């Protein structure tokens, strides 16, 4: 069983390792590239806590490790600990759960919260936090740039019919992948199951004639990989 991995690096390599351990053959084809963004962050002493919706944000947060970290999920929380954060809370699910976590462990009357997110994302979370009474400093820590074409090995695997499943870890990755394969025959995707980490990622895949699109029970890698037969 060959599984297409569209996740950006370095996450794609970690997912590929997991697939090998499961007896699958990974075909690594990152659909987006993560690029750090120069962020003008407030000094740690002016903040109450840091919120992140992706482990990609830690590239900008090396000076803020003494602050409490509120992470969107367990994998992001683990990466935060590896990056030096010592007080770490995991929302365990998604951005809505992250807002609920902030309401439980932070003080709306205290210092501002720093939300470090992908460029162009995070506005809904800022609105939810603001509605709960928090002052939020929102900064872009990284950008996701679409990769315009598939790697040659991935295209060959698709054309040979070797790919049985494709993994999509975000709506942005799904959209970028669909754009990158626009010149390929649509029929290549008819035998493939697309496995999406969320309903939003699944919706971004609708324009291709997949065998079927399945959504993980929870938005994390373990649940996504659990969809593989």
Secondary structure, DSSP 8 states (H G I E B T S, - for coil): -EEEE---TTHHHHHHHHHHHTT-EEEE--SEEEEE-------GGGEEEEEESSGGGGGG-GGGTTSEEEESSHHHHHHHHHTT--SEEE-SS-HHHHHHHHHHHS-TTSSEEEEEEETT--HHHHHHHHHTT--EEEEEEEEEEE-SS--HHHHHHHHTT-EEEEEE-SHHHHHHHHHHTTTS-GGGGTT-EEEESSHHHHHTTTTS--SEEEE-SSSSHHHHHTT--
